[in-house]
Amino acid sequence: MRVYPFMRYKTWYLVVLGLVTLLGILGVFIIGLQLGIEFQGGARVEVRFTEPATTSDVRSQVEAVGVTGAVVQPVGADSFLITSAAMTDEQFNQLIDAMHDSYGADKAAASLERVGPSFGRETAQRALIAVLISIVVMIGYISWRFEFKYALCAIVALIHDVALTLGIYSVTGRLVTTATVAAILTILGYSVNDTIIVFDRIRENTPLMKRETYSDMVDLSIRQTIVRSINTSLTTLLPVTSILLFGGATLKDFAFALFIGILAGAYSSIFVASPLLVILKQREKRYRKRLEAAKNS
């Protein structure tokens, strides 16, 4: 079995993907995230048209009735989702009448939903708590199953996956909804599972490879698990892609985040978690001696 020396370029992997993670985090803080009304409160209108209309057309109609700063998103071939900080019943009725006259908006299917700011803050706090609890439980489980160094590497890979997902959300201006939070929690579980598969094989190879360097052991472990990881990722991405292309608005939000996270989770276990683990473990006395012996041979 041919083993590719993945860990030969471990520093490059960490530098490049570290920059990707940093850019994702900067995107969140500099560009910002478009939070749905579930998190900040506001009004949401969904309307379906019978005649062609563009995002700019809908935005012009919204501004014409006095609603400013609204986010307009297409949610299908003939529907749009309009989110704003506030919208009165009078503005809603004027908007639907205007869009009905201009683009054949379906009045019966149009809906207005409002969420108070206090509910939005509570939802945001619960979402953050759910993510933090998940991470703490994962650290505890991996530390118990392996050791803390393994847990640290897995969490760094998770940070990359989530930062990349949220960074793309900030750049594309997509709304962060409760479906996005559900997708991120799913990404956490998926990414950790993929990383544990590699880590478990490393642990199994440890007593069998008593002279090889830690890099060689990790390279072999990745080679033994990479086909399984690729097959799992592809079979998972197929239904997610179908939802992304043909699902409803809420399902598309979920599928978009999940699609990015699954791709990131598939490679982060190899190019983030594993290289970082090699760097940490090679500092241990027994593996440092093996590395020095390999360099002198």
C-alpha positions as semicolon CSV with decimal commas, in nm:
position;residue;x (nm);y (nm);z (nm)
1;M;0,000;0,000;0,000
2;R;0,146;0,332;-0,113
3;V;0,152;0,594;0,163
4;Y;0,159;0,960;0,062
5;P;0,371;1,179;0,295
6;F;0,094;1,418;0,396
7;M;0,280;1,540;0,702
8;R;0,585;1,646;0,501
9;Y;0,398;1,967;0,425
10;K;0,220;2,004;0,759
11;T;0,351;2,357;0,821
12;W;0,216;2,477;0,487
13;Y;-0,124;2,325;0,556
14;L;-0,148;2,499;0,891
15;V;-0,027;2,835;0,756
16;V;-0,264;2,839;0,457
17;L;-0,570;2,711;0,644
18;G;-0,482;2,932;0,941
19;L;-0,505;3,231;0,706
20;V;-0,838;3,101;0,574
21;T;-0,965;3,078;0,932
22;L;-0,840;3,428;1,009
23;L;-1,007;3,569;0,697
24;G;-1,333;3,400;0,799
25;I;-1,318;3,552;1,147
26;L;-1,228;3,896;1,007
27;G;-1,518;3,870;0,764
28;V;-1,758;3,811;1,053
29;F;-1,628;4,109;1,253
30;I;-1,561;4,353;0,967
31;I;-1,840;4,277;0,719
32;G;-2,075;4,138;0,981
33;L;-2,349;3,879;0,964
34;Q;-2,701;3,938;0,839
35;L;-2,892;3,810;1,140
36;G;-3,246;3,691;1,087
37;I;-3,533;3,831;1,288
38;E;-3,510;3,528;1,517
39;F;-3,195;3,685;1,666
40;Q;-3,249;4,060;1,652
41;G;-3,625;4,100;1,619
42;G;-3,809;4,264;1,334
43;A;-4,054;4,183;1,057
44;R;-4,039;3,924;0,782
45;V;-4,253;3,915;0,468
46;E;-4,266;3,633;0,217
47;V;-4,435;3,706;-0,114
48;R;-4,483;3,509;-0,436
49;F;-4,507;3,667;-0,782
50;T;-4,681;3,557;-1,100
51;E;-4,475;3,793;-1,317
52;P;-4,094;3,828;-1,340
53;A;-3,931;4,052;-1,077
54;T;-3,571;4,110;-0,967
55;T;-3,426;4,172;-0,622
56;S;-3,373;4,540;-0,704
57;D;-3,736;4,569;-0,820
58;V;-3,861;4,432;-0,489
59;R;-3,621;4,650;-0,288
60;S;-3,747;4,960;-0,470
61;Q;-4,106;4,871;-0,384
62;V;-4,010;4,819;-0,018
63;E;-3,833;5,155;0,004
64;A;-4,127;5,325;-0,169
65;V;-4,358;5,243;0,124
66;G;-4,111;5,387;0,378
67;V;-3,930;5,071;0,496
68;T;-3,552;5,132;0,498
69;G;-3,259;4,894;0,548
70;A;-3,456;4,588;0,442
71;V;-3,283;4,270;0,326
72;V;-3,439;4,115;0,015
73;Q;-3,359;3,754;-0,074
74;P;-3,490;3,537;-0,359
75;V;-3,620;3,205;-0,222
76;G;-3,711;3,034;-0,543
77;A;-3,797;3,110;-0,901
78;D;-4,093;3,334;-0,812
79;S;-4,072;3,416;-0,439
80;F;-3,884;3,667;-0,223
81;L;-3,815;3,699;0,149
82;I;-3,808;4,054;0,287
83;T;-3,661;4,116;0,633
84;S;-3,661;4,453;0,806
85;A;-3,622;4,601;1,154
86;A;-3,988;4,708;1,153
87;M;-4,294;4,716;0,930
88;T;-4,645;4,833;1,017
89;D;-4,963;4,664;0,897
90;E;-5,032;4,969;0,682
91;Q;-4,689;4,948;0,516
92;F;-4,737;4,575;0,460
93;N;-5,074;4,628;0,292
94;Q;-4,937;4,910;0,076
95;L;-4,639;4,696;-0,023
96;I;-4,848;4,396;-0,122
97;D;-5,092;4,613;-0,318
98;A;-4,806;4,784;-0,504
99;M;-4,632;4,457;-0,586
100;H;-4,962;4,302;-0,692
101;D;-5,020;4,586;-0,938
102;S;-4,661;4,581;-1,070
103;Y;-4,562;4,214;-1,064
104;G;-4,875;4,017;-0,989
105;A;-4,795;3,942;-0,626
106;D;-5,021;3,677;-0,474
107;K;-5,204;3,862;-0,196
108;A;-5,349;3,545;-0,045
109;A;-5,006;3,383;-0,012
110;A;-4,828;3,691;0,129
111;S;-4,750;3,676;0,499
112;L;-4,614;3,909;0,766
113;E;-4,431;3,773;1,071
114;R;-4,299;3,979;1,361
115;V;-4,052;3,888;1,637
116;G;-3,983;4,109;1,938
117;P;-3,624;4,215;2,023
118;S;-3,633;4,043;2,363
119;F;-3,724;3,712;2,201
120;G;-3,444;3,764;1,947
121;R;-3,184;3,822;2,221
122;E;-3,302;3,514;2,407
123;T;-3,279;3,304;2,090
124;A;-2,926;3,430;2,021
125;Q;-2,816;3,350;2,377
126;R;-2,961;3,001;2,359
127;A;-2,791;2,937;2,025
128;L;-2,454;3,048;2,166
129;I;-2,501;2,835;2,478
130;A;-2,591;2,531;2,264
131;V;-2,271;2,570;2,058
132;L;-2,051;2,623;2,367
133;I;-2,199;2,323;2,548
134;S;-2,140;2,108;2,240
135;I;-1,775;2,214;2,224
136;V;-1,718;2,153;2,597
137;V;-1,875;1,806;2,576
138;M;-1,660;1,724;2,273
139;I;-1,343;1,835;2,452
140;G;-1,434;1,621;2,751
141;Y;-1,517;1,314;2,543
142;I;-1,206;1,329;2,323
143;S;-0,983;1,396;2,624
144;W;-1,131;1,092;2,798
145;R;-1,121;0,871;2,488
146;F;-0,772;0,979;2,378
147;E;-0,593;1,266;2,554
148;F;-0,620;1,643;2,579
149;K;-0,379;1,705;2,289
150;Y;-0,614;1,518;2,058
151;A;-0,909;1,723;2,185
152;L;-0,720;2,049;2,131
153;C;-0,641;1,956;1,771
154;A;-1,002;1,855;1,702
155;I;-1,134;2,185;1,840
156;V;-0,889;2,385;1,626
157;A;-1,023;2,199;1,322
158;L;-1,377;2,282;1,435
159;I;-1,288;2,650;1,466
160;H;-1,164;2,641;1,107
161;D;-1,485;2,475;0,983
162;V;-1,717;2,717;1,162
163;A;-1,506;3,025;1,077
164;L;-1,506;2,932;0,709
165;T;-1,882;2,876;0,710
166;L;-1,963;3,203;0,887
167;G;-1,705;3,389;0,679
168;I;-1,875;3,281;0,359
169;Y;-2,210;3,381;0,510
170;S;-2,075;3,729;0,584
171;V;-1,928;3,774;0,234
172;T;-2,238;3,648;0,053
173;G;-2,476;3,838;0,282
174;R;-2,695;3,536;0,353
175;L;-2,926;3,553;0,653
176;V;-2,819;3,366;0,965
177;T;-3,131;3,191;1,089
178;T;-3,213;2,920;1,340
179;A;-3,163;2,675;1,052
180;T;-2,806;2,804;1,021
181;V;-2,744;2,736;1,391
182;A;-2,884;2,384;1,350
183;A;-2,650;2,333;1,054
184;I;-2,348;2,455;1,256
185;L;-2,429;2,210;1,536
186;T;-2,453;1,936;1,273
187;I;-2,118;2,048;1,129
188;L;-1,958;2,023;1,473
189;G;-2,072;1,664;1,508
190;Y;-1,976;1,567;1,153
191;S;-1,631;1,724;1,169
192;V;-1,547;1,568;1,506
193;N;-1,667;1,229;1,385
194;D;-1,441;1,248;1,079
195;T;-1,146;1,358;1,293
196;I;-1,203;1,081;1,548
197;I;-1,190;0,821;1,270
198;V;-0,834;0,933;1,187
199;F;-0,737;0,969;1,554
200;D;-0,869;0,623;1,636
201;R;-0,656;0,467;1,364
202;I;-0,353;0,660;1,492
203;R;-0,416;0,517;1,837
204;E;-0,445;0,165;1,694
205;N;-0,117;0,204;1,504
206;T;0,074;0,344;1,801
207;P;0,160;0,009;1,966
208;L;0,227;-0,151;1,626
209;M;0,472;0,109;1,496
210;K;0,742;0,128;1,764
211;R;1,026;0,275;1,557
212;E;0,856;0,497;1,303
213;T;0,828;0,871;1,354
214;Y;0,493;1,016;1,455
215;S;0,463;1,173;1,109
216;D;0,500;0,833;0,943
217;M;0,239;0,687;1,175
218;V;-0,009;0,964;1,096
219;D;0,056;0,933;0,721
220;L;-0,025;0,563;0,734
221;S;-0,336;0,625;0,945
222;I;-0,465;0,884;0,699
223;R;-0,399;0,647;0,408
224;Q;-0,598;0,375;0,584
225;T;-0,898;0,601;0,649
226;I;-0,903;0,848;0,359
227;V;-1,116;0,634;0,127
228;R;-1,379;0,591;0,397
229;S;-1,378;0,966;0,467
230;I;-1,415;1,056;0,099
231;N;-1,698;0,808;0,046
232;T;-1,880;0,929;0,357
233;S;-1,844;1,292;0,253
234;L;-1,966;1,231;-0,102
235;T;-2,268;1,027;0,003
236;T;-2,358;1,298;0,256
237;L;-2,313;1,581;0,008
238;L;-2,547;1,426;-0,251
239;P;-2,872;1,473;-0,053
240;V;-2,747;1,805;0,086
241;T;-2,689;1,930;-0,269
242;S;-3,038;1,817;-0,368
243;I;-3,187;2,014;-0,078
244;L;-2,974;2,316;-0,170
245;L;-3,101;2,310;-0,527
246;F;-3,463;2,211;-0,483
247;G;-3,555;2,270;-0,116
248;G;-3,760;2,551;0,035
249;A;-3,618;2,871;0,184
250;T;-3,558;2,730;0,534
251;L;-3,412;2,406;0,403
252;K;-3,180;2,597;0,168
253;D;-3,041;2,797;0,461
254;F;-2,972;2,472;0,641
255;A;-2,825;2,301;0,333
256;F;-2,600;2,594;0,237
257;A;-2,423;2,599;0,574
258;L;-2,412;2,221;0,585
259;F;-2,259;2,196;0,238
260;I;-1,971;2,428;0,331
261;G;-1,921;2,263;0,670
262;I;-1,911;1,909;0,533
263;L;-1,650;2,005;0,273
264;A;-1,442;2,182;0,538
265;G;-1,483;1,896;0,786
266;A;-1,371;1,643;0,526
267;Y;-1,031;1,805;0,474
268;S;-0,973;1,971;0,814
269;S;-0,924;1,635;0,987
270;I;-0,633;1,567;0,749
271;F;-0,489;1,914;0,693
272;V;-0,560;2,085;1,027
273;A;-0,614;1,837;1,312
274;S;-0,354;1,579;1,205
275;P;-0,064;1,821;1,131
276;L;-0,124;2,003;1,459
277;L;-0,128;1,671;1,644
278;V;0,205;1,573;1,485
279;I;0,364;1,901;1,595
280;L;0,241;1,856;1,953
281;K;0,325;1,486;1,984
282;Q;0,672;1,513;1,829
283;R;0,770;1,729;2,124
284;E;0,726;1,429;2,353
285;K;1,053;1,261;2,446
286;R;0,993;0,920;2,281
287;Y;0,881;1,066;1,950
288;R;1,151;1,332;1,952
289;K;1,411;1,055;1,978
290;R;1,254;0,873;1,683
291;L;1,259;1,191;1,476
292;E;1,624;1,257;1,557
293;A;1,712;0,898;1,471
294;A;1,532;0,926;1,137
295;K;1,720;1,249;1,053
296;N;2,056;1,089;1,137
297;S;1,991;0,768;0,941
